[in-house]
């Protein structure tokens, strides 16, 4: 599971190596990448909302 999280984070930042991307597509399960990707996106939105709320005072 850690490799899926690491891979999704690298993809979010656009720094994933081509070799790692190919390995993910060959050996990874799409469902796990989708679930982790959705969770990371929701976490990112919540973090941005929290920062905006704190900045507004």
C-alpha positions, -999 to 999 in steps of 0.1 A, spaced: 0 0 0 29 24 7 41 20 -29 6 30 -42 6 61 -19 41 70 -30 32 66 -66 1 87 -64 19 115 -46 46 115 -72 20 117 -99 2 145 -81 34 165 -82 44 154 -117 77 139 -107 71 102 -113 97 84 -132 87 67 -165 100 33 -152 78 36 -121 48 45 -141 52 15 -164 57 -8 -134 25 6 -118 5 -1 -150 19 -36 -153 16 -48 -117 -7 -24 -99 -44 -28 -94 -63 2 -108 -89 2 -80 -62 9 -53 -48 38 -74 -83 52 -79 -91 50 -42 -58 65 -30 -61 92 -57 -96 102 -46 -85 102 -9 -55 124 -17 -76 148 -37 -101 151 -9 -73 157 16 -58 184 -6 -92 202 -9 -97 200 28 -62 214 35 -67 243 11 -101 250 26 -85 250 61 -57 273 51 -82 297 34 -104 297 66 -74 304 88 -62 332 65 -96 349 64 -95 352 102 
